[in-house]
Amino acid sequence: MRQILMTVLLIMTVVLLYTQIAGGNGGTKEQITASGNRMAEQISRISP
């Protein structure tokens, strides 16, 4: 029973950390989106 409780707590901790790092303010998802937008703007400025 103790092992199950420790496993559940560990999984909850990992999920919480992931959601905060990836989805929080200034998180990875937001940074990737901003970087993609900057790249798209720079590519659109290239004149053939």
N, CA and C of each residue as an Amber inpcrd file, in Angstrom:
protein
   144
   0.8340000  -1.1960000   0.0000000   0.0000000   0.0000000   0.0000000
   0.8790000   1.2610000   0.0000000   1.9480000   1.1990000   0.7590000
   2.8380000   2.3540000   0.8390000   3.5060000   2.6200000  -0.5110000
   3.8920000   1.5430000  -1.2070000   4.5190000   1.7010000  -2.5200000
   3.5580000   2.3280000  -3.5170000   2.3080000   1.9290000  -3.4760000
   1.3110000   2.4950000  -4.3840000   1.1440000   3.9820000  -4.1180000
   1.0700000   4.3660000  -2.8610000   0.9330000   5.7750000  -2.5000000
   2.1340000   6.5840000  -2.9800000   3.3350000   6.0600000  -2.7760000
   4.5440000   6.7630000  -3.2120000   4.5730000   6.8890000  -4.7440000
   4.1440000   5.8460000  -5.4320000   4.1180000   5.8790000  -6.8910000
   3.1240000   6.9190000  -7.3880000   1.9580000   6.9660000  -6.8050000
   0.9350000   7.9430000  -7.1980000   1.4270000   9.3600000  -6.9290000
   2.0440000   9.5900000  -5.7930000   2.5700000  10.9250000  -5.4800000
   3.6770000  11.3250000  -6.4440000   4.5320000  10.3880000  -6.8090000
   5.6080000  10.6830000  -7.7560000   5.0370000  11.0290000  -9.1270000
   4.0560000  10.2670000  -9.5820000   3.4270000  10.5420000 -10.8780000
   2.7440000  11.8980000 -10.8650000   2.0440000  12.2150000  -9.7790000
   1.3830000  13.5190000  -9.6810000   2.3990000  14.6510000  -9.7170000
   3.5240000  14.4670000  -9.0570000   4.5750000  15.4900000  -9.0430000
   5.1420000  15.7020000 -10.4410000   5.4030000  14.6210000 -11.1460000
   5.9520000  14.7290000 -12.5040000   4.9580000  15.4300000 -13.4240000
   3.6870000  15.0770000 -13.3300000   2.6700000  15.7100000 -14.1740000
   2.5560000  17.1960000 -13.8540000   2.5640000  17.5390000 -12.5950000
   2.4860000  18.9440000 -12.1970000   3.6850000  19.7380000 -12.7090000
   4.8780000  19.1810000 -12.5490000   6.0740000  19.8630000 -13.0590000
   5.9970000  20.0440000 -14.5790000   5.5660000  19.0020000 -15.2840000
   5.4680000  19.0940000 -16.7410000   4.4900000  20.1870000 -17.1660000
   3.3290000  20.2300000 -16.5410000   2.3440000  21.2370000 -16.9380000
   2.8330000  22.6480000 -16.6330000   3.5490000  22.8250000 -15.5480000
   4.0560000  24.1500000 -15.2140000   5.1840000  24.5720000 -16.1560000
   6.0560000  23.6430000 -16.5040000   7.1880000  23.9780000 -17.3710000
   6.7230000  24.1740000 -18.8070000   5.8880000  23.2840000 -19.2930000
   5.4730000  23.3480000 -20.7010000   4.3630000  24.3600000 -20.9370000
   3.3970000  24.4490000 -20.0330000   2.2270000  25.2650000 -20.3130000
   2.1030000  26.5340000 -19.5200000   2.9570000  26.7760000 -18.5570000
   2.8430000  27.9730000 -17.7240000   3.2240000  29.2370000 -18.4740000
   3.1140000  30.3760000 -17.8050000   3.5110000  31.6510000 -18.4040000
   4.9860000  31.5910000 -18.7630000   5.2890000  31.8850000 -20.0060000
   6.6740000  31.8210000 -20.4650000   7.1680000  30.4030000 -20.5950000
   6.2620000  29.4580000 -20.6590000   6.6240000  28.0520000 -20.7530000
   7.1510000  27.6900000 -22.1300000   7.5340000  26.4410000 -22.2640000
   8.1280000  25.9620000 -23.5010000   7.1960000  26.1380000 -24.6890000
   5.9270000  25.8250000 -24.5090000   4.9700000  25.9440000 -25.6210000
   4.8700000  27.3880000 -26.0960000   4.8140000  28.3190000 -25.1580000
   4.7250000  29.7390000 -25.5090000   5.9960000  30.2120000 -26.2150000
   7.1470000  29.7510000 -25.7540000   8.4090000  30.1540000 -26.3660000
   8.5470000  29.6060000 -27.7790000   8.0980000  28.3730000 -27.9990000
   8.1650000  27.7910000 -29.3430000   7.2530000  28.5490000 -30.2930000
   6.0650000  28.9070000 -29.8250000   5.1320000  29.6690000 -30.6600000
   5.7220000  31.0240000 -31.0260000   6.3010000  31.7120000 -30.0580000
   6.9010000  33.0240000 -30.3200000   8.0680000  32.9010000 -31.2950000
   8.8720000  31.8690000 -31.1260000  10.0090000  31.6670000 -32.0180000
   9.5410000  31.3750000 -33.4410000   8.5060000  30.5670000 -33.5710000
   7.9550000  30.2760000 -34.8980000   7.4010000  31.5150000 -35.5630000
   6.7480000  32.3650000 -34.7830000   6.2140000  33.6230000 -35.3370000
   7.3390000  34.5280000 -35.8210000   8.4210000  34.6190000 -35.0390000
   9.5640000  35.4470000 -35.4590000  10.1910000  34.9020000 -36.7440000
  10.3380000  33.5830000 -36.8250000  10.9120000  32.9910000 -38.0390000
  10.0220000  33.2560000 -39.2440000   8.7110000  33.1400000 -39.0710000
   7.7810000  33.3770000 -40.1790000   7.8640000  34.8240000 -40.6380000
   7.9860000  35.7570000 -39.7130000   8.1150000  37.1700000 -40.0840000
   9.4070000  37.4200000 -40.8670000  10.4970000  36.8240000 -40.4020000
  11.7740000  37.0120000 -41.0930000  11.7550000  36.3920000 -42.4770000
  11.1340000  35.2370000 -42.6080000  11.0510000  34.5850000 -43.9250000
  10.1930000  35.4200000 -44.8620000   9.1200000  35.9960000 -44.3570000
   8.2380000  36.7890000 -45.2190000   8.9080000  38.0730000 -45.6810000
   9.9240000  38.5480000 -44.9610000  10.6400000  39.7660000 -45.3570000
  11.6670000  39.5270000 -46.4480000  12.0030000  38.2700000 -46.6910000
  12.9970000  37.9730000 -47.7270000  12.3700000  38.2530000 -49.0920000
  13.0630000  39.0690000 -49.8370000  12.5400000  39.3760000 -51.1800000
  13.3540000  38.5890000 -52.2060000  12.6640000  37.9710000 -53.1340000
  13.3760000  37.1470000 -54.1330000  14.1310000  37.9740000 -55.1500000
